[in-house]
Amino acid sequence: YEFSRYQPITLGILPQGEEKYEVHLPCSREVWFKLFLNGDGEQNMHIELFDKRRGNIYCNKAGARNWYGGERTDFRMLDGGLQCEEDGTNSKVIINVHKTRDHVALSNAGRMVYLQEFGANDGNCKLPSQELSTQVWHYTGTLSLGILSIPEPAVGDMYEFSKDEPVTLGILPVEDGNEKYEVHLPCSREVWFKLFLNGDGEQNMHIELFDKRRGNIYCNKAGARNWYGGER
């Protein structure tokens, strides 16, 4: 997923015990950016890097709660900080983030450059993430983010959503091509709602129901592409 200073991204991710992310940065520039890892309606933590050597970890509801309701730990990366490495025909800085309930680790070029272990007083840092978002300062180019570990949701998992609290969920591509979802609505009301099914950085389709009788299906890049770049 590409993101930038002017085009941040917010991604829904399924709660899990082990999370792995990968961020690609240019070799030629120092980039100041932040990853927010959020939980159920509130921030769990952030990972902020000021450049190739310095950063901080923030844990919401941790410690003395004297920094925006939590605790911030500043750090300097080990072994000279972040290094460039080859990725096919390009050179870039590749940062691997590995988070569990017990720790968060940053690795680069086959080396661990920072490790922070979580204890009983580390608040929301110990909680699994449900949403990831980005923020970039100063640098106006494009960065890349990958989510490397997304577990398959258990059959029967239900997630509540509403007008004021929509949900975004990461889902694994299904090998046999068959996806199954279930939506529960009240009997007493007509409900107008929409499900967006998205692919790699773009919308694939939507399913929209206006009431108990009428709806539409939208396919991106379909037909004459005369309805928002697709066909409804």
Secondary structure by P-SEA (a helix, b strand, c coil): ccccccbbbbbbbccccbbbbbbbbbccccccbbbbbbccccccbbbbbccccccbbbbccccccccccbbbbbbbbccccbbbbbcccbbbbbbbbbbcccbbbbbccccccbbbbbccccccccccccbbbbccccccbbbbbbbccccccccbbbbbbcccbbbbbbbccccccbbbbbbbbbccccccbbbbbbccccccbbbbbccccccbbbbccccccccccccc
